Amino acid sequence: MSYIKALDVFFIISFFFVFGAVLEYVIVILHHEKKLKEQKKEKDRAEVEMVPLRQVNFGYEIKL
């Protein structure tokens, strides 16, 4: 028979839910990786800015 049955509708809806779940997973992974890169960039920037002057004296004695 060529008409749509309830089982056909169930399979089509299930297919869209599974596809949506996979798409959501990919979006979350990409967002998480982007956030990790930004955090690492901020951490590296903060470490560079917070270097004490005594550690970068180039052989000269600095008295504070």
HELIX and SHEET records of a PDB file:
HELIX    1   1 ALA A    6  GLU A   49  1                                  44    
HELIX    2   2 LEU A   53  GLN A   55  5                                   3    
END                                                                             
